Amino acid sequence: MSAYAETKTTLRDEKHLCAALAALGFAFETHAEPQTLIGWHGETRPQKANIIIRRANTGLAASNDVGFVRQSDGTYAAIISDYDSSKFDGAWLGRVKQEYSVAQRIEAGRAKGYVYMGREQQGARVQLRFGVR
Amino acid sequence: MKQVIITVDEQGESTIDMQGFHGQGCDKAMADFLDGDKPSILRHKREYQERESEKAKAKQ
């Protein structure tokens, strides 16, 4: 082995974020301009987001829509109501980041000509293998 | 055999392990997979350092 590196995941690419949400089984909307989130009683909430999982599509009986809004620095922040934060918690966001990172690494590897050899689940971790042509 | 093994944990932290790469080829391959991310830890292993040492000796 010659080298290794560790990196933390920042959500900054819409394409990878969408791939992550799809991999986790969520139906979602994407909007160039942030759209209003809808709450428990069908009321509009003050928050807006570019990527929205409508509460009916969360699969976790969320009371409010869950969203991701693009910030001025280009990264995405999750918008989760206090009421839903026990379901959409740090562990949930961690899984989103995990799938985001998987999508990012697979695309980066393929784009640079490496051979993607597959994905293996190892407990809570995911292992990706690439070969060299 | 050159292989890249990436392990992504449940918080999205990636460990990128380059196997069988040497010298600057290792740096280039690592950059390919970092995809613009800055590593919190980056460590070259013995093979890399041996190769660089051999190159330095050859130049002398």
N, CA and C atoms of all chains as a GROMACS GRO file, in nm:
protein
  579
    1MET      N    1   0.084  -0.119   0.000
    1MET     CA    2   0.000   0.000   0.000
    1MET      C    3   0.088   0.124   0.000
    2SER      N    4   0.048   0.225  -0.073
    2SER     CA    5   0.134   0.341  -0.087
    2SER      C    6   0.087   0.466  -0.014
    3ALA      N    7  -0.042   0.484   0.000
    3ALA     CA    8  -0.088   0.606   0.065
    3ALA      C    9  -0.234   0.591   0.104
    4TYR      N   10  -0.274   0.670   0.201
    4TYR     CA   11  -0.417   0.679   0.225
    4TYR      C   12  -0.452   0.818   0.273
    5ALA      N   13  -0.577   0.853   0.252
    5ALA     CA   14  -0.626   0.984   0.292
    5ALA      C   15  -0.764   0.968   0.352
    6GLU      N   16  -0.798   1.058   0.442
    6GLU     CA   17  -0.934   1.062   0.497
    6GLU      C   18  -0.995   1.197   0.467
    7THR      N   19  -1.120   1.198   0.425
    7THR     CA   20  -1.188   1.324   0.394
    7THR      C   21  -1.328   1.324   0.454
    8LYS      N   22  -1.373   1.441   0.494
    8LYS     CA   23  -1.511   1.457   0.541
    8LYS      C   24  -1.597   1.504   0.423
    9THR      N   25  -1.724   1.472   0.428
    9THR     CA   26  -1.812   1.505   0.316
    9THR      C   27  -1.886   1.636   0.339
   10THR      N   28  -1.877   1.724   0.240
   10THR     CA   29  -1.956   1.846   0.237
   10THR      C   30  -2.053   1.834   0.120
   11LEU      N   31  -2.180   1.864   0.145
   11LEU     CA   32  -2.280   1.854   0.038
   11LEU      C   33  -2.270   1.979  -0.048
   12ARG      N   34  -2.215   1.966  -0.168
   12ARG     CA   35  -2.200   2.085  -0.252
   12ARG      C   36  -2.237   2.062  -0.397
   13ASP      N   37  -2.268   1.939  -0.434
   13ASP     CA   38  -2.301   1.910  -0.574
   13ASP      C   39  -2.443   1.854  -0.579
   14GLU      N   40  -2.530   1.926  -0.648
   14GLU     CA   41  -2.671   1.885  -0.653
   14GLU      C   42  -2.686   1.743  -0.708
   15LYS      N   43  -2.607   1.714  -0.810
   15LYS     CA   44  -2.619   1.582  -0.876
   15LYS      C   45  -2.591   1.469  -0.777
   16HIS      N   46  -2.486   1.483  -0.697
   16HIS     CA   47  -2.452   1.378  -0.601
   16HIS      C   48  -2.554   1.372  -0.487
   17LEU      N   49  -2.604   1.489  -0.448
   17LEU     CA   50  -2.704   1.491  -0.342
   17LEU      C   51  -2.833   1.422  -0.389
   18CYS      N   52  -2.872   1.449  -0.512
   18CYS     CA   53  -2.991   1.382  -0.568
   18CYS      C   54  -2.968   1.231  -0.578
   19ALA      N   55  -2.847   1.193  -0.619
   19ALA     CA   56  -2.816   1.049  -0.628
   19ALA      C   57  -2.824   0.984  -0.490
   20ALA      N   58  -2.779   1.057  -0.389
   20ALA     CA   59  -2.783   1.003  -0.252
   20ALA      C   60  -2.927   0.983  -0.206
   21LEU      N   61  -3.012   1.083  -0.229
   21LEU     CA   62  -3.152   1.072  -0.187
   21LEU      C   63  -3.223   0.960  -0.262
   22ALA      N   64  -3.192   0.947  -0.390
   22ALA     CA   65  -3.253   0.839  -0.469
   22ALA      C   66  -3.206   0.703  -0.417
   23ALA      N   67  -3.078   0.693  -0.384
   23ALA     CA   68  -3.025   0.566  -0.333
   23ALA      C   69  -3.092   0.527  -0.202
   24LEU      N   70  -3.134   0.627  -0.125
   24LEU     CA   71  -3.201   0.600   0.003
   24LEU      C   72  -3.352   0.581  -0.015
   25GLY      N   73  -3.397   0.591  -0.140
   25GLY     CA   74  -3.536   0.558  -0.170
   25GLY      C   75  -3.634   0.674  -0.161
   26PHE      N   76  -3.585   0.796  -0.157
   26PHE     CA   77  -3.675   0.911  -0.145
   26PHE      C   78  -3.713   0.968  -0.282
   27ALA      N   79  -3.839   1.004  -0.295
   27ALA     CA   80  -3.883   1.084  -0.410
   27ALA      C   81  -3.866   1.230  -0.369
   28PHE      N   82  -3.816   1.311  -0.460
   28PHE     CA   83  -3.787   1.450  -0.423
   28PHE      C   84  -3.806   1.540  -0.544
   29GLU      N   85  -3.810   1.668  -0.515
   29GLU     CA   86  -3.820   1.770  -0.620
   29GLU      C   87  -3.691   1.851  -0.620
   30THR      N   88  -3.652   1.899  -0.738
   30THR     CA   89  -3.539   1.991  -0.743
   30THR      C   90  -3.585   2.122  -0.808
   31HIS      N   91  -3.536   2.233  -0.756
   31HIS     CA   92  -3.576   2.364  -0.806
   31HIS      C   93  -3.454   2.455  -0.816
   32ALA      N   94  -3.442   2.522  -0.929
   32ALA     CA   95  -3.332   2.618  -0.943
   32ALA      C   96  -3.347   2.730  -0.842
   33GLU      N   97  -3.470   2.774  -0.822
   33GLU     CA   98  -3.499   2.876  -0.720
   33GLU      C   99  -3.564   2.808  -0.601
   34PRO      N  100  -3.521   2.840  -0.482
   34PRO     CA  101  -3.578   2.774  -0.363
   34PRO      C  102  -3.730   2.791  -0.356
   35GLN      N  103  -3.796   2.683  -0.319
   35GLN     CA  104  -3.942   2.683  -0.308
   35GLN      C  105  -3.983   2.665  -0.162
   36THR      N  106  -4.104   2.705  -0.134
   36THR     CA  107  -4.155   2.703   0.003
   36THR      C  108  -4.181   2.560   0.051
   37LEU      N  109  -4.144   2.536   0.175
   37LEU     CA  110  -4.175   2.407   0.238
   37LEU      C  111  -4.316   2.412   0.298
   38ILE      N  112  -4.379   2.296   0.302
   38ILE     CA  113  -4.516   2.287   0.352
   38ILE      C  114  -4.516   2.214   0.486
   39GLY      N  115  -4.598   2.262   0.576
   39GLY     CA  116  -4.602   2.206   0.711
   39GLY      C  117  -4.719   2.112   0.738
   40TRP      N  118  -4.734   2.078   0.862
   40TRP     CA  119  -4.827   1.979   0.914
   40TRP      C  120  -4.970   2.001   0.870
   41HIS      N  121  -5.015   2.126   0.875
   41HIS     CA  122  -5.154   2.156   0.841
   41HIS      C  123  -5.170   2.204   0.696
   42GLY      N  124  -5.068   2.180   0.617
   42GLY     CA  125  -5.073   2.226   0.480
   42GLY      C  126  -5.036   2.372   0.465
   43GLU      N  127  -4.991   2.430   0.574
   43GLU     CA  128  -4.954   2.572   0.570
   43GLU      C  129  -4.812   2.588   0.515
   44THR      N  130  -4.787   2.702   0.455
   44THR     CA  131  -4.652   2.728   0.406
   44THR      C  132  -4.564   2.766   0.525
   45ARG      N  133  -4.445   2.717   0.520
   45ARG     CA  134  -4.349   2.748   0.624
   45ARG      C  135  -4.256   2.859   0.575
   46PRO      N  136  -4.189   2.926   0.665
   46PRO     CA  137  -4.102   3.036   0.621
   46PRO      C  138  -3.978   2.987   0.545
   47GLN      N  139  -3.944   2.861   0.565
   47GLN     CA  140  -3.821   2.812   0.501
   47GLN      C  141  -3.844   2.773   0.355
   48LYS      N  142  -3.741   2.792   0.275
   48LYS     CA  143  -3.744   2.750   0.135
   48LYS      C  144  -3.626   2.658   0.108
   49ALA      N  145  -3.640   2.574   0.005
   49ALA     CA  146  -3.532   2.481  -0.027
   49ALA      C  147  -3.526   2.454  -0.176
   50ASN      N  148  -3.408   2.416  -0.222
   50ASN     CA  149  -3.388   2.382  -0.364
   50ASN      C  150  -3.423   2.235  -0.393
   51ILE      N  151  -3.398   2.152  -0.293
   51ILE     CA  152  -3.429   2.010  -0.307
   51ILE      C  153  -3.526   1.976  -0.194
   52ILE      N  154  -3.642   1.922  -0.232
   52ILE     CA  155  -3.748   1.904  -0.132
   52ILE      C  156  -3.800   1.760  -0.134
   53ILE      N  157  -3.803   1.701  -0.016
   53ILE     CA  158  -3.875   1.574   0.002
   53ILE      C  159  -4.007   1.612   0.067
   54ARG      N  160  -4.115   1.600  -0.006
   54ARG     CA  161  -4.244   1.635   0.051
   54ARG      C  162  -4.278   1.537   0.163
   55ARG      N  163  -4.345   1.587   0.263
   55ARG     CA  164  -4.367   1.508   0.386
   55ARG      C  165  -4.435   1.376   0.356
   56ALA      N  166  -4.518   1.371   0.251
   56ALA     CA  167  -4.586   1.246   0.216
   56ALA      C  168  -4.488   1.145   0.157
   57ASN      N  169  -4.370   1.193   0.113
   57ASN     CA  170  -4.274   1.105   0.047
   57ASN      C  171  -4.155   1.067   0.136
   58THR      N  172  -4.161   1.108   0.260
   58THR     CA  173  -4.045   1.081   0.346
   58THR      C  174  -4.039   0.935   0.389
   59GLY      N  175  -4.156   0.870   0.394
   59GLY     CA  176  -4.158   0.731   0.440
   59GLY      C  177  -4.134   0.719   0.589
   60LEU      N  178  -4.115   0.830   0.656
   60LEU     CA  179  -4.088   0.828   0.800
   60LEU      C  180  -4.195   0.908   0.876
   61ALA      N  181  -4.310   0.924   0.812
   61ALA     CA  182  -4.421   0.996   0.873
   61ALA      C  183  -4.379   1.134   0.923
   62ALA      N  184  -4.309   1.205   0.839
   62ALA     CA  185  -4.266   1.340   0.878
   62ALA      C  186  -4.388   1.432   0.884
   63SER      N  187  -4.382   1.528   0.973
   63SER     CA  188  -4.492   1.624   0.985
   63SER      C  189  -4.476   1.739   0.885
   64ASN      N  190  -4.353   1.763   0.846
   64ASN     CA  191  -4.324   1.876   0.758
   64ASN      C  192  -4.232   1.830   0.645
   65ASP      N  193  -4.232   1.907   0.537
   65ASP     CA  194  -4.138   1.877   0.429
   65ASP      C  195  -3.995   1.887   0.481
   66VAL      N  196  -3.909   1.809   0.419
   66VAL     CA  197  -3.765   1.815   0.449
   66VAL      C  198  -3.696   1.873   0.326
   67GLY      N  199  -3.603   1.962   0.345
   67GLY     CA  200  -3.540   2.025   0.229
   67GLY      C  201  -3.391   2.042   0.244
   68PHE      N  202  -3.331   2.074   0.131
   68PHE     CA  203  -3.190   2.113   0.128
   68PHE      C  204  -3.182   2.244   0.050
   69VAL      N  205  -3.123   2.342   0.112
   69VAL     CA  206  -3.113   2.473   0.047
   69VAL      C  207  -2.969   2.503   0.013
   70ARG      N  208  -2.949   2.557  -0.108
   70ARG     CA  209  -2.814   2.595  -0.151
   70ARG      C  210  -2.778   2.728  -0.085
   71GLN      N  211  -2.665   2.730  -0.018
   71GLN     CA  212  -2.622   2.850   0.054
   71GLN      C  213  -2.530   2.935  -0.033
   72SER      N  214  -2.496   3.052   0.017
   72SER     CA  215  -2.416   3.145  -0.063
   72SER      C  216  -2.277   3.091  -0.095
   73ASP      N  217  -2.226   2.999  -0.014
   73ASP     CA  218  -2.094   2.940  -0.042
   73ASP      C  219  -2.103   2.819  -0.135
   74GLY      N  220  -2.224   2.788  -0.182
   74GLY     CA  221  -2.241   2.678  -0.277
   74GLY      C  222  -2.270   2.544  -0.212
   75THR      N  223  -2.260   2.536  -0.081
   75THR     CA  224  -2.290   2.410  -0.015
   75THR      C  225  -2.439   2.403   0.019
   76TYR      N  226  -2.485   2.282   0.045
   76TYR     CA  227  -2.626   2.261   0.078
   76TYR      C  228  -2.641   2.237   0.229
   77ALA      N  229  -2.744   2.298   0.286
   77ALA     CA  230  -2.777   2.275   0.426
   77ALA      C  231  -2.914   2.210   0.434
   78ALA      N  232  -2.928   2.116   0.526
   78ALA     CA  233  -3.057   2.048   0.545
   78ALA      C  234  -3.151   2.137   0.625
   79ILE      N  235  -3.277   2.136   0.586
   79ILE     CA  236  -3.380   2.207   0.663
   79ILE      C  237  -3.476   2.101   0.716
   80ILE      N  238  -3.471   2.084   0.846
   80ILE     CA  239  -3.552   1.982   0.913
   80ILE      C  240  -3.620   2.049   1.031
   81SER      N  241  -3.750   2.034   1.040
   81SER     CA  242  -3.821   2.100   1.150
   81SER      C  243  -3.782   2.037   1.284
   82ASP      N  244  -3.796   2.114   1.389
   82ASP     CA  245  -3.767   2.060   1.523
   82ASP      C  246  -3.850   1.936   1.550
   83TYR      N  247  -3.974   1.941   1.505
   83TYR     CA  248  -4.066   1.830   1.531
   83TYR      C  249  -4.019   1.700   1.466
   84ASP      N  250  -3.954   1.710   1.352
   84ASP     CA  251  -3.910   1.591   1.278
   84ASP      C  252  -3.764   1.554   1.306
   85SER      N  253  -3.701   1.632   1.390
   85SER     CA  254  -3.556   1.613   1.406
   85SER      C  255  -3.520   1.482   1.477
   86SER      N  256  -3.617   1.419   1.540
   86SER     CA  257  -3.585   1.289   1.601
   86SER      C  258  -3.578   1.179   1.495
   87LYS      N  259  -3.651   1.199   1.385
   87LYS     CA  260  -3.647   1.099   1.276
   87LYS      C  261  -3.537   1.134   1.177
   88PHE      N  262  -3.529   1.260   1.143
   88PHE     CA  263  -3.427   1.306   1.048
   88PHE      C  264  -3.312   1.367   1.129
   89ASP      N  265  -3.242   1.279   1.195
   89ASP     CA  266  -3.140   1.322   1.290
   89ASP      C  267  -3.000   1.317   1.227
   90GLY      N  268  -2.901   1.326   1.311
   90GLY     CA  269  -2.763   1.323   1.261
   90GLY      C  270  -2.730   1.193   1.191
   91ALA      N  271  -2.788   1.084   1.240
   91ALA     CA  272  -2.763   0.954   1.176
   91ALA      C  273  -2.822   0.952   1.035
   92TRP      N  274  -2.941   1.009   1.021
   92TRP     CA  275  -3.004   1.015   0.888
   92TRP      C  276  -2.920   1.100   0.794
   93LEU      N  277  -2.880   1.217   0.842
   93LEU     CA  278  -2.798   1.304   0.758
   93LEU      C  279  -2.664   1.238   0.727
   94GLY      N  280  -2.614   1.161   0.821
   94GLY     CA  281  -2.490   1.088   0.796
   94GLY      C  282  -2.505   0.990   0.681
   95ARG      N  283  -2.620   0.922   0.675
   95ARG     CA  284  -2.643   0.828   0.565
   95ARG      C  285  -2.656   0.901   0.432
   96VAL      N  286  -2.716   1.019   0.435
   96VAL     CA  287  -2.722   1.100   0.312
   96VAL      C  288  -2.579   1.134   0.267
   97LYS      N  289  -2.496   1.175   0.362
   97LYS     CA  290  -2.358   1.208   0.328
   97LYS      C  291  -2.281   1.085   0.280
   98GLN      N  292  -2.312   0.972   0.339
   98GLN     CA  293  -2.246   0.849   0.297
   98GLN      C  294  -2.277   0.818   0.150
   99GLU      N  295  -2.406   0.824   0.115
   99GLU     CA  296  -2.444   0.795  -0.023
   99GLU      C  297  -2.394   0.905  -0.118
  100TYR      N  298  -2.389   1.027  -0.069
  100TYR     CA  299  -2.334   1.137  -0.148
  100TYR      C  300  -2.188   1.106  -0.182
  101SER      N  301  -2.114   1.067  -0.080
  101SER     CA  302  -1.972   1.039  -0.101
  101SER      C  303  -1.953   0.921  -0.196
  102VAL      N  304  -2.037   0.819  -0.184
  102VAL     CA  305  -2.030   0.704  -0.274
  102VAL      C  306  -2.050   0.751  -0.419
  103ALA      N  307  -2.155   0.831  -0.442
  103ALA     CA  308  -2.182   0.880  -0.578
  103ALA      C  309  -2.066   0.965  -0.629
  104GLN      N  310  -2.012   1.050  -0.541
  104GLN     CA  311  -1.902   1.138  -0.579
  104GLN      C  312  -1.779   1.057  -0.620
  105ARG      N  313  -1.741   0.958  -0.538
  105ARG     CA  314  -1.619   0.881  -0.566
  105ARG      C  315  -1.634   0.795  -0.691
  106ILE      N  316  -1.752   0.737  -0.710
  106ILE     CA  317  -1.772   0.654  -0.829
  106ILE      C  318  -1.761   0.740  -0.954
  107GLU      N  319  -1.824   0.855  -0.952
  107GLU     CA  320  -1.817   0.941  -1.071
  107GLU      C  321  -1.674   0.990  -1.095
  108ALA      N  322  -1.607   1.031  -0.987
  108ALA     CA  323  -1.469   1.080  -1.002
  108ALA      C  324  -1.379   0.972  -1.058
  109GLY      N  325  -1.391   0.851  -1.006
  109GLY     CA  326  -1.307   0.741  -1.052
  109GLY      C  327  -1.332   0.708  -1.198
  110ARG      N  328  -1.459   0.697  -1.233
  110ARG     CA  329  -1.493   0.663  -1.372
  110ARG      C  330  -1.447   0.773  -1.467
  111ALA      N  331  -1.466   0.899  -1.427
  111ALA     CA  332  -1.428   1.012  -1.513
  111ALA      C  333  -1.279   1.014  -1.541
  112LYS      N  334  -1.201   0.962  -1.447
  112LYS     CA  335  -1.055   0.961  -1.463
  112LYS      C  336  -1.005   0.830  -1.523
  113GLY      N  337  -1.097   0.743  -1.565
  113GLY     CA  338  -1.058   0.623  -1.638
  113GLY      C  339  -1.032   0.500  -1.553
  114TYR      N  340  -1.065   0.504  -1.424
  114TYR     CA  341  -1.047   0.386  -1.340
  114TYR      C  342  -1.165   0.290  -1.362
  115VAL      N  343  -1.141   0.164  -1.333
  115VAL     CA  344  -1.245   0.064  -1.352
  115VAL      C  345  -1.316   0.041  -1.219
  116TYR      N  346  -1.443   0.074  -1.215
  116TYR     CA  347  -1.522   0.053  -1.093
  116TYR      C  348  -1.552  -0.095  -1.081
  117MET      N  349  -1.505  -0.155  -0.971
  117MET     CA  350  -1.516  -0.300  -0.956
  117MET      C  351  -1.628  -0.341  -0.861
  118GLY      N  352  -1.695  -0.244  -0.803
  118GLY     CA  353  -1.812  -0.279  -0.724
  118GLY      C  354  -1.813  -0.223  -0.584
  119ARG      N  355  -1.927  -0.246  -0.521
  119ARG     CA  356  -1.956  -0.192  -0.389
  119ARG      C  357  -1.987  -0.308  -0.295
  120GLU      N  358  -1.936  -0.298  -0.175
  120GLU     CA  359  -1.964  -0.402  -0.076
  120GLU      C  360  -2.004  -0.336   0.055
  121GLN      N  361  -2.114  -0.384   0.112
  121GLN     CA  362  -2.159  -0.331   0.241
  121GLN      C  363  -2.084  -0.404   0.351
  122GLN      N  364  -2.022  -0.329   0.439
  122GLN     CA  365  -1.949  -0.390   0.551
  122GLN      C  366  -2.004  -0.332   0.681
  123GLY      N  367  -2.112  -0.391   0.728
  123GLY     CA  368  -2.180  -0.333   0.844
  123GLY      C  369  -2.240  -0.200   0.802
  124ALA      N  370  -2.208  -0.095   0.877
  124ALA     CA  371  -2.260   0.037   0.842
  124ALA      C  372  -2.174   0.106   0.736
  125ARG      N  373  -2.061   0.047   0.704
  125ARG     CA  374  -1.970   0.110   0.608
  125ARG      C  375  -1.990   0.054   0.468
  126VAL      N  376  -1.951   0.135   0.370
  126VAL     CA  377  -1.957   0.092   0.231
  126VAL      C  378  -1.815   0.093   0.176
  127GLN      N  379  -1.779  -0.015   0.110
  127GLN     CA  380  -1.645  -0.019   0.050
  127GLN      C  381  -1.658  -0.023  -0.102
  128LEU      N  382  -1.584   0.064  -0.168
  128LEU     CA  383  -1.580   0.072  -0.314
  128LEU      C  384  -1.443   0.027  -0.361
  129ARG      N  385  -1.439  -0.046  -0.471
  129ARG     CA  386  -1.310  -0.090  -0.526
  129ARG      C  387  -1.296  -0.043  -0.670
  130PHE      N  388  -1.176   0.004  -0.700
  130PHE     CA  389  -1.144   0.047  -0.836
  130PHE      C  390  -1.014  -0.019  -0.878
  131GLY      N  391  -1.006  -0.053  -1.007
  131GLY     CA  392  -0.881  -0.103  -1.065
  131GLY      C  393  -0.828  -0.003  -1.165
  132VAL      N  394  -0.710  -0.035  -1.217
  132VAL     CA  395  -0.647   0.052  -1.316
  132VAL      C  396  -0.643  -0.022  -1.449
  133ARG      N  397  -0.680   0.045  -1.556
  133ARG     CA  398  -0.680  -0.018  -1.689
  133ARG      C  399  -0.538  -0.054  -1.729
  134MET      N  400  -0.046  -0.537  -0.833
  134MET     CA  401  -0.170  -0.489  -0.895
  134MET      C  402  -0.214  -0.358  -0.827
  135LYS      N  403  -0.242  -0.259  -0.910
  135LYS     CA  404  -0.286  -0.131  -0.854
  135LYS      C  405  -0.436  -0.135  -0.827
  136GLN      N  406  -0.471  -0.094  -0.707
  136GLN     CA  407  -0.611  -0.092  -0.668
  136GLN      C  408  -0.636   0.030  -0.580
  137VAL      N  409  -0.756   0.080  -0.589
  137VAL     CA  410  -0.798   0.188  -0.499
  137VAL      C  411  -0.918   0.136  -0.421
  138ILE      N  412  -0.906   0.140  -0.290
  138ILE     CA  413  -1.015   0.093  -0.205
  138ILE      C  414  -1.063   0.211  -0.121
  139ILE      N  415  -1.190   0.243  -0.137
  139ILE     CA  416  -1.248   0.357  -0.066
  139ILE      C  417  -1.352   0.304   0.032
  140THR      N  418  -1.337   0.341   0.156
  140THR     CA  419  -1.434   0.302   0.258
  140THR      C  420  -1.505   0.428   0.306
  141VAL      N  421  -1.638   0.426   0.299
  141VAL     CA  422  -1.718   0.542   0.340
  141VAL      C  423  -1.797   0.502   0.463
  142ASP      N  424  -1.776   0.575   0.572
  142ASP     CA  425  -1.846   0.537   0.695
  142ASP      C  426  -1.987   0.599   0.700
  143GLU      N  427  -2.057   0.573   0.809
  143GLU     CA  428  -2.198   0.611   0.819
  143GLU      C  429  -2.218   0.760   0.840
  144GLN      N  430  -2.109   0.836   0.850
  144GLN     CA  431  -2.120   0.982   0.855
  144GLN      C  432  -2.064   1.045   0.728
  145GLY      N  433  -2.034   0.961   0.630
  145GLY     CA  434  -1.986   1.011   0.501
  145GLY      C  435  -1.838   1.039   0.495
  146GLU      N  436  -1.765   1.000   0.598
  146GLU     CA  437  -1.620   1.021   0.594
  146GLU      C  438  -1.556   0.910   0.512
  147SER      N  439  -1.472   0.950   0.417
  147SER     CA  440  -1.410   0.854   0.326
  147SER      C  441  -1.265   0.828   0.365
  148THR      N  442  -1.226   0.702   0.356
  148THR     CA  443  -1.085   0.665   0.366
  148THR      C  444  -1.045   0.610   0.230
  149ILE      N  445  -0.946   0.672   0.169
  149ILE     CA  446  -0.902   0.632   0.036
  149ILE      C  447  -0.767   0.563   0.050
  150ASP      N  448  -0.762   0.438   0.011
  150ASP     CA  449  -0.643   0.357   0.030
  150ASP      C  450  -0.588   0.319  -0.108
  151MET      N  451  -0.471   0.371  -0.139
  151MET     CA  452  -0.408   0.344  -0.268
  151MET      C  453  -0.316   0.224  -0.252
  152GLN      N  454  -0.335   0.120  -0.331
  152GLN     CA  455  -0.252   0.001  -0.317
  152GLN      C  456  -0.174  -0.023  -0.445
  153GLY      N  457  -0.044  -0.037  -0.430
  153GLY     CA  458   0.042  -0.069  -0.544
  153GLY      C  459   0.087   0.051  -0.625
  154PHE      N  460   0.056   0.171  -0.581
  154PHE     CA  461   0.100   0.292  -0.651
  154PHE      C  462   0.234   0.337  -0.593
  155HIS      N  463   0.310   0.406  -0.675
  155HIS     CA  464   0.442   0.451  -0.630
  155HIS      C  465   0.464   0.596  -0.669
  156GLY      N  466   0.536   0.668  -0.582
  156GLY     CA  467   0.584   0.802  -0.614
  156GLY      C  468   0.475   0.897  -0.659
  157GLN      N  469   0.508   0.975  -0.762
  157GLN     CA  470   0.414   1.078  -0.806
  157GLN      C  471   0.288   1.020  -0.868
  158GLY      N  472   0.299   0.898  -0.919
  158GLY     CA  473   0.180   0.832  -0.972
  158GLY      C  474   0.075   0.813  -0.864
  159CYS      N  475   0.125   0.793  -0.743
  159CYS     CA  476   0.034   0.778  -0.629
  159CYS      C  477  -0.036   0.911  -0.600
  160ASP      N  478   0.041   1.020  -0.604
  160ASP     CA  479  -0.016   1.153  -0.578
  160ASP      C  480  -0.125   1.186  -0.680
  161LYS      N  481  -0.096   1.154  -0.806
  161LYS     CA  482  -0.192   1.187  -0.911
  161LYS      C  483  -0.321   1.106  -0.892
  162ALA      N  484  -0.304   0.977  -0.865
  162ALA     CA  485  -0.422   0.892  -0.847
  162ALA      C  486  -0.503   0.937  -0.726
  163MET      N  487  -0.434   0.975  -0.621
  163MET     CA  488  -0.504   1.022  -0.501
  163MET      C  489  -0.586   1.147  -0.534
  164ALA      N  490  -0.524   1.240  -0.609
  164ALA     CA  491  -0.594   1.363  -0.647
  164ALA      C  492  -0.718   1.331  -0.730
  165ASP      N  493  -0.706   1.229  -0.816
  165ASP     CA  494  -0.821   1.189  -0.898
  165ASP      C  495  -0.941   1.156  -0.810
  166PHE      N  496  -0.916   1.085  -0.702
  166PHE     CA  497  -1.026   1.038  -0.618
  166PHE      C  498  -1.068   1.141  -0.513
  167LEU      N  499  -0.977   1.229  -0.475
  167LEU     CA  500  -1.015   1.333  -0.380
  167LEU      C  501  -1.116   1.428  -0.443
  168ASP      N  502  -1.107   1.445  -0.575
  168ASP     CA  503  -1.208   1.523  -0.648
  168ASP      C  504  -1.225   1.663  -0.588
  169GLY      N  505  -1.114   1.724  -0.553
  169GLY     CA  506  -1.120   1.861  -0.500
  169GLY      C  507  -1.133   1.869  -0.350
  170ASP      N  508  -1.163   1.757  -0.284
  170ASP     CA  509  -1.172   1.758  -0.136
  170ASP      C  510  -1.033   1.771  -0.076
  171LYS      N  511  -1.029   1.835   0.039
  171LYS     CA  512  -0.902   1.842   0.112
  171LYS      C  513  -0.901   1.732   0.218
  172PRO      N  514  -0.802   1.646   0.215
  172PRO     CA  515  -0.801   1.538   0.314
  172PRO      C  516  -0.772   1.590   0.454
  173SER      N  517  -0.839   1.531   0.552
  173SER     CA  518  -0.808   1.567   0.691
  173SER      C  519  -0.684   1.491   0.737
  174ILE      N  520  -0.660   1.377   0.675
  174ILE     CA  521  -0.537   1.300   0.700
  174ILE      C  522  -0.485   1.252   0.565
  175LEU      N  523  -0.357   1.268   0.541
  175LEU     CA  524  -0.296   1.214   0.419
  175LEU      C  525  -0.162   1.156   0.460
  176ARG      N  526  -0.146   1.028   0.433
  176ARG     CA  527  -0.024   0.962   0.476
  176ARG      C  528   0.033   0.880   0.361
  177HIS      N  529   0.160   0.903   0.333
  177HIS     CA  530   0.229   0.819   0.235
  177HIS      C  531   0.286   0.698   0.306
  178LYS      N  532   0.275   0.587   0.243
  178LYS     CA  533   0.322   0.465   0.308
  178LYS      C  534   0.464   0.432   0.260
  179ARG      N  535   0.517   0.323   0.312
  179ARG     CA  536   0.658   0.292   0.292
  179ARG      C  537   0.697   0.279   0.144
  180GLU      N  538   0.612   0.216   0.065
  180GLU     CA  539   0.645   0.196  -0.077
  180GLU      C  540   0.672   0.329  -0.145
  181TYR      N  541   0.588   0.427  -0.114
  181TYR     CA  542   0.602   0.560  -0.174
  181TYR      C  543   0.736   0.620  -0.134
  182GLN      N  544   0.766   0.614  -0.005
  182GLN     CA  545   0.889   0.677   0.043
  182GLN      C  546   1.013   0.607  -0.010
  183GLU      N  547   1.006   0.473  -0.023
  183GLU     CA  548   1.121   0.398  -0.077
  183GLU      C  549   1.145   0.440  -0.222
  184ARG      N  550   1.039   0.454  -0.296
  184ARG     CA  551   1.051   0.492  -0.437
  184ARG      C  552   1.113   0.631  -0.450
  185GLU      N  553   1.064   0.723  -0.370
  185GLU     CA  554   1.118   0.860  -0.374
  185GLU      C  555   1.264   0.862  -0.333
  186SER      N  556   1.301   0.781  -0.235
  186SER     CA  557   1.438   0.773  -0.190
  186SER      C  558   1.528   0.719  -0.300
  187GLU      N  559   1.479   0.617  -0.371
  187GLU     CA  560   1.557   0.560  -0.482
  187GLU      C  561   1.579   0.663  -0.592
  188LYS      N  562   1.476   0.742  -0.619
  188LYS     CA  563   1.488   0.845  -0.723
  188LYS      C  564   1.591   0.950  -0.682
  189ALA      N  565   1.588   0.987  -0.554
  189ALA     CA  566   1.683   1.087  -0.505
  189ALA      C  567   1.826   1.035  -0.516
  190LYS      N  568   1.845   0.908  -0.484
  190LYS     CA  569   1.980   0.848  -0.492
  190LYS      C  570   2.028   0.844  -0.637
  191ALA      N  571   1.936   0.811  -0.726
  191ALA     CA  572   1.972   0.801  -0.868
  191ALA      C  573   2.018   0.935  -0.924
  192LYS      N  574   1.963   1.043  -0.871
  192LYS     CA  575   2.000   1.177  -0.919
  192LYS      C  576   2.138   1.219  -0.870
  193GLN      N  577   2.185   1.159  -0.758
  193GLN     CA  578   2.312   1.201  -0.699
  193GLN      C  579   2.431   1.151  -0.782
   0.00000   0.00000   0.00000
